[in-house]
Amino acid sequence: MTAPTSTGPTSATTPDPRSSRWTGAALLLAGVGFVVVEAVVAAAWDVRPYSYADDYVNVLGSRFVGEFGGYAISSPRWLLMDVGWVATGLLVAAAAARLARGLAGWRRGLVTGAGVVVALGLLVFAVVPLGPATIAAGLLPLYLAGAFGSIVAGNALAVAVGLLGRRLGLPAGVRGVGVGLGVVGLLSIPLTYGRLAIGVAERIPMYSFLAWAVLTGVALLVAGRPARSAREA
C-alpha cells in the first residue's frame, strides 16, 4: 500500500531563486530606468525648462515643436522617451507573466492581464503622442485610453500582487506597502485630475506604480540571493 498524498491547496509557494532574481531585476530596471530616462529627456528641453508640475508627461515623447495648449513644446530627445516607455511596458509585462507562474486560475489571468495592459497602454502612449496632429486625426480617445489604461493597470497590478504576494513568497511588509501604493495611485486619478496641476496629477499614479515596481523588484532580488553554504555559515 502506498502512502496517501496531500491534495489540499497550499497557501504559499516556494519561488525559484533564479526566477525571483530575473523578475526582480526586470521590475527594478522598469522603475529606475523610467525615472532616469524621464530626467534625461526633460533636461534636454531647448526652448524653456520642462516643468514636472505643470507640463503633461506625454509631451516629453512628442516630436511636435511649437505652441500647444498655451505651452511651448520642444523635446529634442523625444525618441528616447518613447523607447523608454515601450521598454518599461515590456519589462513589466514580462515580470508579471513570470510572477503569474506561481498562481493559478483567475489569479494568474489577472496578474498576466494587468501586465499586458500596462505594456499596450505605454505603447499607445508612445506611438500616439499628445499634440495638434493627434487632435486633428481624432485620436485623442486612443491617446487617453493608453494613458489611463497604463496607470490604472499598473496600480491594479500593484494591488493584485500585494494581495496575492504570500503565494509568491513576498514579505508581509512589502505586500502591505504594495497594496497601499496601488490604492493611492488608483484613488488619486479621480481625486486629483482637474484639481491639481496636470503634471502633479499625472505623476502621483505614475510614481506610485513605479515605486511599487522598485520595492517589489528589490524584495524579489533579495529573496533570490543564493543561500550561503553550511561551511560559510
N, C-alpha and C positions, 0 to 999 in steps of 0.2 A: 504494500500500500504506500502510495506517495504522500508526502506531507502536504497539507492544504496550503494554498496560496491566497494571499490577500487580494481581494478585488475591489475594495473600497477606495474612494477617492483620496488623494493625498492633498494636504493643504499647502504644500510648498515643494519646490523642486530644487535640485542642486545644479546650478548653471555650470556649463562647461567653461573652465577658466579662459581658454582661448577665445571662445565666443564672447565672453564678457569683455575681454580686452579689446577685441575688434569693435564691438558695439559701443563701448565707452569711448574709444578713440574717435569713432565717427561722430558721435554726439558732441564731444568736446571740440572737435575741429569745426563742426557746423556752427556752434555758438560763438566760439572765439574768432573763427575766420570771418563770420558775418560782420562782427563789430570792427575788426581790423580793416577789412575792405571798405566798409562804410566810412571809416575815418580817413582813409587814404583818398577816396573819391571826393569826399566833402572838402578836404584840404586843397584840392586842385581847382576848385571853382575860380574862374578868372575875371568875372565881371563884378562880383561882390562876394563877401563871405557867405557861405551856406549857413543857414540857421537851423539848428536841431529843433528849436522850439516852434518856429513859425513856418518853415517850409515843409511841403509834402515829402515823405520818404521817397516816393517814386521818381521825383524829378532828378534824383541822383543818377538814375539809369536812363534818362531821356536824352536822345540825341538832338532834340529841339533846342535852338538858340534864339532867344528873343523874349518878348513880354507875354506872359500867360497868367491870367488871373490877378493881374496887378503886380506880378513879381517878375524881375529879370532872371532868366534861366540860362545858364551855360555850364554844362558839366563835361569838361574835356575827357574825363575818364569814365564816361557813361558805360562803355562796353565792359569794363572791369566790374562795375557794379552789377550789370546784368548777369555776367558769368558767375559772380559771387552768389546771387540769388538762386540761380539754377543749381549750382553746386551744393548750396545749403539744403535745398529741397531734396536732391538726390541722396545726400548723406542721411538726412532724417528718415526718408522713406526706407533706405537700406537698413538703418538701425532699427526702425520699427518692425520691419519684417523679421529681423533676427531676434528681437525681443519676443515677437509673437510665437516663435517656435516653442517657447516654454508655456504656451497657453493652448486651450482647445476650444472648439465650437465658436460661439458668438464672440467670445473674448478675443480669440485670435483674429477674427474678422474685423472687430472693432479697432484694435491696435494697428493692424496692417492697413485698413482702410483710411484711418486718420493720417498715417504716414504718406499714403499715396495722394490724398487730397492736399497735404502740405506741399508736396512736390509739384503737383499740377497747378496749384494756386500760384506758387512762386514762378513757375514757368510762364504763366499768363501775365503775371506782374512784370516780368522782364520783356516779354515779346510785345505786349500792348501797353506802352508807357503812357502816362498822363500827359496830354498836350493837345494842341489845336487839331492835329491830324486825327487823333483818336476820337475827339468830339465830332469832327466833320464826318467821319466814317460811320458814326453811330455805334462805336464800340465801347462807349462808356460803361454800359451794363456788364460787358465782358471783363473790363478792367476792374470794376467793383467786385465782381464775382471772384476774381483772382486775389484781390487784396483782402477781402473779408474771409474768403474761403481758407486762405493760408493761415491767418491768425486765429480764426475760430478752431480750425482743425488742429493747429499746433497746441493751443491751450487745452483743447479737449484731450489730446494725446497725453499731455502732462497729467491731467486728472485721471485718465484711464490707467496709465502706467503706475501712478501713485496708489490708486485703489487696488490694483492687481499686483503691486510690486512684491508682496510676500511670496507669491508664486514664482517670481523672477529672481528672488534672492536679494532684493534691495533692503537696506536697513530701514527700521521704522522711522527714524528721523528724516531720512531722505524721502521716504514715501509721503510723510505728512507735509513737508515743505513743498514737494512737487504738487500735491493736490492744492495747497494754498496758493501757489503761484498761478496754477491754471485757473482757479476760481477768480482770482483777482483780475487776470487777463480777460476772462470772459465777461465779468461784470463791468469792467472798465469800458467796454465797447458802447453799451447803451448809456452809461453814466457820464462819459467824458466827451463823446463826439458832439460837436456843436456847442460845448460849454467851455472847453479849454482850447488853447492854441492848437492848431491841427498837428503840428509836429509832435507835441506832447501827447495828444490824444492817440496818435498812431503808434507812438513808441511804448506806451505803457503795456498794451497787449503783446507787442512785438518783443520787447525786452523781457517780459515775464516768461514767455516761452523760451527765449534764448537762455535765460538764467536757469530754467529747468534743464535744458539740454546740457549745459555746463555742469551743473550739480550732479545730474544722473550719470553723465559721462565719467566724471571723476570717481563717483561711487563704484561704477562698474569696472573701471581700471583698477581700483584698489581691491575689489573683490576677485579680480582675475590675476592678481600677482601670484607668481609661483611660491608655494609654501617652502619654508626652509626645511632642510633635511634634519633628521634626528641628530646627526653629528654636529650641525651648526647651531642647534637649539641650546 
